[in-house]
Amino acid sequence: MALTGKSLMDGLRGAGTRLRAAVRPAAMGLSPARLPNDSVMALVLESGRLYGVGMVHGRAGWSRGVSGEWPVPAVETLPGAPADAAQLAAPLIEGLVRARAELHADAVVLGLPTSLLLLRVLRMPALTREELTDAVLLQMDKLSPFPGDELSIGWEVLSEDAEQITIFAAAAPDRHMQVIDQARAASGLRVVRVDVALLAWWRMLREQNLLPAGEGRQAVLIAQGGEWDLLVLDRGLPVVARGLGRPVEDADLARELTLSLFQAEMEAGALPLQEVMVLSAAAPAASVLDSIRAAVSSTPVRCVSAPANATAADGLCRRSVEGATLDLTPAAWRQRELTAVSRRRLVLGLSAASGLWVALLATLLAGPFATDQLIRLQKNRQAAIASDYQQVSDMRERVRLVRRYMDRSG
């Protein structure tokens, strides 16, 4: 979505205050919570399951540690209004509790599926950081298909030059974040950052050398928990990111792929399509692949099964280690965490002050008693010394009397 500098600045004038009141931004203005320097834990929520991976840092760098998978209901298919968040979160709590226990995790990075998110790749003229934030909020608010919902918005820069910045932006509606927040709080799990699972897949595909380098365009279809996501890449960078949901007919994926390629051509220009890659644990039905091949004509269609140790959770860990900036954590979550930390520090401070006060009071109360005991001890010592002195004096007097009695000189 290309924007001119003049039209963008005109749209931003006076819109910042209104947007910040209508949109719930991610915690961009608050310090992010920190993971330990030597380990990172990531959980990915999919339709029907939650799976996680832990990574630890050793002499050879970062390596994969514990992992696990737990069944959970699909958040987006649960009925009810946002007011029912506590009820809707109940089935998710068990999965988070088990994940925390089996991963031995207290703080995690959470990856959300595209079915819960609005994803856009935005192209904007070079702006200052504050103007860029307002521009992203404005665009995501305009594009939002969630009427009446506040949004948690996060973004990160994919590429930039002197004239244009390409941004990957994501928005999560408040009704979904409320359900996740209720489950997170009940499980006692701390979420230090909320990321996009699709970006984590992109990160791992690059690490596994599954995305060939080239000057053309590439479409990547990714199966996640029975649903499909799509990335269209130009020269290795995303230009379109979409969640396709669950196909009903064999031709559904091919139809959505065709529409997405048209969208990429309109927004980013025409480039030759190098290949279509289908990433899935099990190969799709032959009829589905045939419909995709028919849609892209002579373009190669490649089916790939991702290695067991190259999941979206692994990608989330890698992105966290590398300092990824996209964060969908609502500011309210971060503020509550800061408040809780401040409260704990206040309690510790008051406890220390109370202990010091008790110690001082005990010292004051014990002072007279200690002084009395010291005086008594001193008196006892004086009495013992006086008794010894008297005994010596009596002995000397006896010796003197004996000498006088024995002296016959006079």
C-alpha positions as CSV (number, residue, x, y, z in Angstrom):
1,M,0.0,0.0,0.0
2,A,2.0,3.0,-1.3
3,L,1.4,6.4,0.3
4,T,2.7,9.8,-0.8
5,G,4.4,12.0,1.8
6,K,1.9,14.8,1.4
7,S,-1.2,12.6,1.7
8,L,0.2,10.7,4.6
9,M,1.2,13.9,6.5
10,D,-2.2,15.4,5.8
11,G,-3.9,12.3,7.2
12,L,-1.7,12.4,10.3
13,R,-2.3,16.0,11.2
14,G,-4.6,16.0,14.2
15,A,-5.3,12.3,14.0
16,G,-2.8,11.1,16.6
17,T,-4.8,12.0,19.7
18,R,-8.0,10.5,18.2
19,L,-6.3,7.3,17.2
20,R,-4.6,6.7,20.6
21,A,-8.0,7.1,22.2
22,A,-9.8,4.7,19.8
23,V,-7.0,2.2,19.3
24,R,-5.3,0.2,22.0
25,P,-1.7,0.2,20.9
26,A,0.8,-2.4,21.9
27,A,3.2,-1.6,24.7
28,M,5.5,0.5,22.6
29,G,5.9,3.2,25.2
30,L,6.6,0.8,28.1
31,S,9.8,-1.1,28.8
32,P,9.4,-4.7,27.6
33,A,9.7,-7.5,30.2
34,R,12.9,-9.4,29.9
35,L,13.7,-13.0,29.5
36,P,16.8,-14.6,31.1
37,N,20.0,-14.0,29.2
38,D,20.8,-17.7,28.9
39,S,17.4,-19.1,27.9
40,V,14.2,-18.3,26.0
41,M,10.8,-20.0,25.9
42,A,8.2,-19.7,23.2
43,L,4.6,-20.9,22.9
44,V,2.6,-20.9,19.7
45,L,-1.2,-21.0,19.7
46,E,-2.9,-22.7,16.8
47,S,-6.4,-23.9,16.0
48,G,-6.7,-26.9,18.3
49,R,-3.3,-27.0,19.9
50,L,-0.6,-25.2,21.8
51,Y,3.0,-26.1,21.3
52,G,6.2,-24.7,22.8
53,V,10.0,-24.9,22.6
54,G,12.8,-23.8,24.9
55,M,16.2,-22.7,23.8
56,V,19.3,-22.4,26.0
57,H,22.6,-20.6,25.4
58,G,25.8,-22.6,25.8
59,R,29.4,-22.5,24.5
60,A,28.2,-23.5,21.0
61,G,25.5,-20.8,20.9
62,W,21.8,-21.3,21.1
63,S,20.5,-24.8,21.0
64,R,17.0,-26.4,21.2
65,G,16.0,-27.7,24.7
66,V,12.7,-28.9,25.9
67,S,9.5,-29.0,23.7
68,G,5.9,-30.1,24.1
69,E,2.5,-30.0,22.6
70,W,-0.9,-29.6,24.3
71,P,-4.5,-29.7,22.9
72,V,-6.6,-26.5,23.3
73,P,-9.8,-25.2,21.7
74,A,-9.6,-22.7,18.8
75,V,-10.0,-19.3,20.4
76,E,-11.6,-17.7,17.3
77,T,-14.4,-20.4,17.1
78,L,-15.5,-20.1,20.7
79,P,-19.0,-18.4,20.9
80,G,-19.8,-15.5,23.1
81,A,-19.2,-11.8,23.6
82,P,-16.0,-10.1,25.0
83,A,-17.8,-10.1,28.4
84,D,-17.6,-13.9,28.5
85,A,-13.7,-13.8,28.4
86,A,-13.4,-15.6,31.7
87,Q,-15.7,-18.4,30.6
88,L,-14.1,-18.6,27.1
89,A,-10.6,-18.8,28.6
90,A,-11.3,-21.8,30.8
91,P,-10.4,-24.4,28.2
92,L,-7.2,-22.6,27.3
93,I,-6.0,-22.4,30.9
94,E,-5.4,-26.1,31.2
95,G,-3.1,-26.0,28.2
96,L,-1.1,-23.1,29.5
97,V,-0.8,-24.6,33.0
98,R,0.5,-27.9,31.5
99,A,2.9,-26.0,29.2
100,R,4.3,-24.0,32.1
101,A,4.8,-27.1,34.2
102,E,6.4,-29.2,31.4
103,L,8.6,-26.5,30.0
104,H,9.5,-25.3,33.5
105,A,8.7,-21.8,32.1
106,D,7.8,-18.7,34.0
107,A,8.1,-16.1,31.2
108,V,7.4,-16.9,27.5
109,V,7.1,-15.3,24.1
110,L,3.6,-16.0,22.7
111,G,3.0,-16.5,18.9
112,L,-0.5,-15.9,17.6
113,P,-2.1,-17.5,14.5
114,T,-3.2,-15.3,11.5
115,S,-6.8,-16.3,12.2
116,L,-6.7,-14.0,15.3
117,L,-4.9,-11.1,13.5
118,L,-5.1,-8.5,10.8
119,L,-1.8,-8.5,8.9
120,R,-0.5,-5.9,6.4
121,V,2.7,-5.0,4.7
122,L,2.8,-1.2,4.5
123,R,5.0,1.0,2.3
124,M,5.5,4.5,3.6
125,P,7.8,7.5,2.9
126,A,10.6,8.0,5.4
127,L,9.2,9.5,8.6
128,T,10.4,10.1,12.1
129,R,9.7,7.5,14.8
130,E,6.7,9.3,16.3
131,E,5.2,10.1,12.9
132,L,5.7,6.4,11.8
133,T,3.9,5.1,14.9
134,D,0.9,7.4,14.1
135,A,1.0,6.4,10.5
136,V,0.9,2.7,11.3
137,L,-2.0,3.2,13.8
138,L,-3.9,5.2,11.2
139,Q,-3.5,2.7,8.4
140,M,-4.4,-0.3,10.6
141,D,-7.4,1.5,12.0
142,K,-8.6,2.2,8.5
143,L,-8.1,-1.4,7.4
144,S,-9.6,-3.1,10.5
145,P,-12.4,-5.6,9.8
146,F,-13.2,-5.6,13.5
147,P,-15.8,-2.9,13.9
148,G,-16.2,-1.7,17.5
149,D,-13.1,-3.6,18.8
150,E,-10.1,-1.9,20.2
151,L,-6.9,-3.1,18.6
152,S,-3.5,-4.0,19.9
153,I,-1.1,-3.0,17.2
154,G,2.5,-4.0,16.7
155,W,4.9,-3.5,13.8
156,E,8.5,-3.8,12.7
157,V,10.6,-2.5,9.8
158,L,11.4,-5.0,7.0
159,S,13.5,-2.7,4.9
160,E,14.2,1.0,4.4
161,D,16.1,3.4,2.3
162,A,16.3,7.2,2.0
163,E,12.8,7.5,0.4
164,Q,10.6,4.5,1.6
165,I,10.1,2.3,4.6
166,T,8.5,-1.2,4.3
167,I,6.7,-2.3,7.5
168,F,5.1,-5.5,8.6
169,A,2.2,-4.6,10.8
170,A,-0.2,-6.7,12.8
171,A,-3.3,-5.9,14.9
172,A,-5.2,-8.1,17.4
173,P,-8.8,-7.3,18.4
174,D,-9.5,-6.8,22.0
175,R,-12.0,-9.6,22.3
176,H,-9.3,-12.2,21.5
177,M,-6.7,-10.6,23.7
178,Q,-9.1,-10.6,26.7
179,V,-9.6,-14.3,26.4
180,I,-5.8,-14.9,26.2
181,D,-5.2,-12.5,29.1
182,Q,-7.7,-14.3,31.3
183,A,-6.0,-17.7,30.6
184,R,-2.5,-16.2,31.0
185,A,-3.3,-14.7,34.4
186,A,-5.1,-17.8,35.7
187,S,-2.1,-20.0,34.6
188,G,0.4,-17.7,36.3
189,L,2.4,-17.5,33.0
190,R,4.1,-14.2,32.2
191,V,4.0,-13.2,28.5
192,V,7.0,-11.0,27.8
193,R,6.1,-10.4,24.1
194,V,3.3,-11.3,21.7
195,D,4.5,-12.1,18.2
196,V,3.1,-13.3,14.9
197,A,3.6,-17.1,14.2
198,L,3.7,-16.4,10.4
199,L,6.8,-14.2,10.9
200,A,8.4,-17.0,12.9
201,W,7.8,-19.5,10.1
202,W,9.4,-17.1,7.6
203,R,12.4,-16.8,10.0
204,M,12.8,-20.6,10.2
205,L,12.3,-21.2,6.4
206,R,15.2,-18.8,5.8
207,E,17.4,-20.6,8.4
208,Q,16.6,-24.0,6.8
209,N,17.6,-22.6,3.3
210,L,14.1,-23.5,2.0
211,L,13.6,-20.1,0.4
212,P,15.8,-19.8,-2.7
213,A,17.5,-16.5,-3.3
214,G,16.3,-14.7,-6.4
215,E,15.1,-11.5,-7.9
216,G,11.6,-12.8,-8.6
217,R,8.4,-13.4,-6.6
218,Q,7.7,-16.5,-4.5
219,A,4.4,-17.7,-2.9
220,V,4.6,-19.8,0.3
221,L,1.5,-21.7,1.5
222,I,1.9,-22.9,5.1
223,A,-0.4,-25.4,6.8
224,Q,-0.9,-24.7,10.6
225,G,-3.3,-26.6,12.7
226,G,-5.6,-27.5,9.8
227,E,-5.6,-23.9,8.5
228,W,-3.5,-22.3,5.8
229,D,-1.5,-19.1,5.7
230,L,0.1,-17.4,2.7
231,L,3.2,-15.3,2.3
232,V,4.1,-13.6,-1.0
233,L,7.8,-12.7,-1.0
234,D,9.6,-10.3,-3.4
235,R,13.4,-10.8,-3.3
236,G,12.9,-12.7,-0.1
237,L,10.9,-10.0,1.7
238,P,7.1,-10.2,2.5
239,V,4.8,-8.1,0.3
240,V,1.5,-9.9,1.2
241,A,0.7,-11.9,4.4
242,R,-2.7,-13.5,4.7
243,G,-4.6,-16.1,6.7
244,L,-6.6,-18.3,4.4
245,G,-8.5,-20.3,7.0
246,R,-9.7,-23.9,6.4
247,P,-10.4,-24.8,2.7
248,V,-13.8,-26.3,2.0
249,E,-13.2,-27.2,-1.6
250,D,-10.2,-28.4,-3.5
251,A,-10.0,-25.2,-5.5
252,D,-10.1,-22.8,-2.5
253,L,-6.4,-22.6,-2.0
254,A,-5.7,-22.0,-5.7
255,R,-8.4,-19.3,-5.8
256,E,-7.0,-17.5,-2.7
257,L,-3.5,-17.8,-4.1
258,T,-4.5,-16.2,-7.4
259,L,-6.2,-13.3,-5.5
260,S,-3.1,-12.8,-3.4
261,L,-0.8,-12.7,-6.4
262,F,-3.1,-10.0,-8.0
263,Q,-2.9,-8.1,-4.7
264,A,0.9,-8.3,-4.7
265,E,1.1,-7.1,-8.3
266,M,-1.2,-4.1,-7.5
267,E,0.6,-3.1,-4.4
268,A,4.3,-3.9,-5.1
269,G,4.4,-4.1,-8.9
270,A,4.8,-6.9,-11.4
271,L,7.6,-9.6,-10.9
272,P,8.0,-13.0,-12.4
273,L,6.7,-15.8,-10.1
274,Q,9.6,-18.1,-9.5
275,E,7.8,-20.8,-7.6
276,V,5.0,-21.8,-5.2
277,M,6.1,-23.6,-2.1
278,V,3.6,-25.7,0.0
279,L,4.8,-26.3,3.5
280,S,2.8,-29.0,5.3
281,A,3.4,-32.0,7.6
282,A,1.4,-34.2,5.2
283,A,1.3,-33.6,1.5
284,P,-2.1,-32.0,0.4
285,A,-4.4,-34.1,-1.8
286,A,-3.4,-34.5,-5.4
287,S,-6.6,-32.6,-6.5
288,V,-5.6,-29.6,-4.4
289,L,-2.1,-29.5,-5.9
290,D,-3.5,-29.9,-9.4
291,S,-5.7,-26.9,-8.9
292,I,-2.7,-24.9,-7.6
293,R,-0.6,-25.9,-10.6
294,A,-3.5,-25.0,-13.0
295,A,-3.7,-21.5,-11.4
296,V,0.0,-20.7,-11.7
297,S,0.4,-22.2,-15.2
298,S,4.0,-23.3,-15.7
299,T,5.4,-22.1,-12.4
300,P,6.9,-24.9,-10.3
301,V,5.0,-26.0,-7.3
302,R,7.2,-27.5,-4.6
303,C,5.9,-29.5,-1.5
304,V,8.1,-29.3,1.6
305,S,7.8,-31.0,5.0
306,A,9.4,-28.8,7.7
307,P,12.0,-30.5,9.9
308,A,10.7,-31.5,13.3
309,N,13.1,-29.0,15.0
310,A,12.2,-26.1,12.7
311,T,8.7,-25.0,14.0
312,A,7.2,-21.6,14.5
313,A,8.1,-21.9,18.2
314,D,11.7,-22.3,17.2
315,G,11.4,-19.2,15.0
316,L,9.9,-17.2,17.9
317,C,12.9,-18.1,20.0
318,R,15.3,-17.1,17.2
319,R,13.4,-13.8,16.7
320,S,13.5,-13.0,20.4
321,V,17.3,-13.7,20.6
322,E,17.8,-11.5,17.5
323,G,15.9,-8.6,19.0
324,A,12.6,-8.6,17.0
325,T,10.6,-5.5,17.7
326,L,7.0,-6.5,16.7
327,D,5.1,-6.7,19.9
328,L,1.3,-7.1,20.2
329,T,1.4,-7.1,24.0
330,P,-1.4,-4.7,25.1
331,A,-0.1,-1.7,27.0
332,A,-2.6,-2.7,29.8
333,W,-0.8,-6.0,30.3
334,R,2.6,-4.3,30.6
335,Q,1.2,-1.7,32.9
336,R,-0.2,-4.3,35.2
337,E,3.1,-6.1,35.3
338,L,4.9,-2.9,36.1
339,T,2.3,-2.1,38.8
340,A,2.8,-5.6,40.2
341,V,6.6,-5.2,40.2
342,S,6.2,-1.8,41.9
343,R,3.8,-3.3,44.5
344,R,6.3,-6.2,45.2
345,R,9.1,-3.7,45.6
346,L,6.9,-1.5,47.9
347,V,6.0,-4.6,50.0
348,L,9.7,-5.5,50.2
349,G,10.7,-2.0,51.1
350,L,8.0,-1.7,53.8
351,S,9.0,-5.1,55.1
352,A,12.6,-4.0,55.3
353,A,11.6,-0.7,56.9
354,S,9.4,-2.6,59.4
355,G,12.2,-5.0,60.3
356,L,14.6,-2.1,60.8
357,W,12.0,-0.3,63.0
358,V,11.5,-3.4,65.1
359,A,15.2,-3.8,65.5
360,L,15.6,-0.2,66.6
361,L,12.6,-0.5,69.0
362,A,14.0,-3.8,70.4
363,T,17.4,-2.0,70.9
364,L,15.7,0.9,72.7
365,L,13.6,-1.5,74.9
366,A,16.6,-3.8,75.6
367,G,18.9,-0.9,76.4
368,P,17.8,-0.3,80.1
369,F,17.7,-4.1,80.7
370,A,21.2,-4.5,79.2
371,T,22.5,-1.6,81.3
372,D,21.0,-3.0,84.5
373,Q,22.6,-6.4,83.7
374,L,26.0,-4.7,83.1
375,I,25.7,-2.7,86.4
376,R,24.9,-5.9,88.3
377,L,27.8,-7.7,86.6
378,Q,30.1,-4.8,87.5
379,K,28.9,-4.8,91.1
380,N,29.5,-8.6,91.3
381,R,33.0,-8.1,90.0
382,Q,33.6,-5.3,92.5
383,A,32.3,-7.5,95.3
384,A,34.5,-10.4,94.3
385,I,37.6,-8.1,94.1
386,A,36.8,-6.6,97.5
387,S,36.4,-10.1,99.0
388,D,39.8,-11.1,97.5
389,Y,41.4,-7.9,98.8
390,Q,40.0,-8.4,102.3
391,Q,41.3,-12.0,102.4
392,V,44.8,-10.8,101.4
393,S,44.6,-8.0,103.9
394,D,43.6,-10.4,106.7
395,M,46.4,-12.7,105.8
396,R,48.9,-9.8,105.9
397,E,47.6,-8.8,109.3
398,R,48.0,-12.3,110.6
399,V,51.5,-12.5,109.3
400,R,52.3,-9.2,110.9
401,L,50.9,-10.3,114.3
402,V,52.8,-13.6,114.1
403,R,56.1,-11.8,113.4
404,R,55.5,-9.4,116.3
405,Y,54.8,-12.3,118.6
406,M,57.9,-14.2,117.5
407,D,60.2,-11.1,117.8
408,R,62.0,-11.4,121.1
409,S,64.5,-8.7,120.5
410,G,62.7,-6.2,122.6
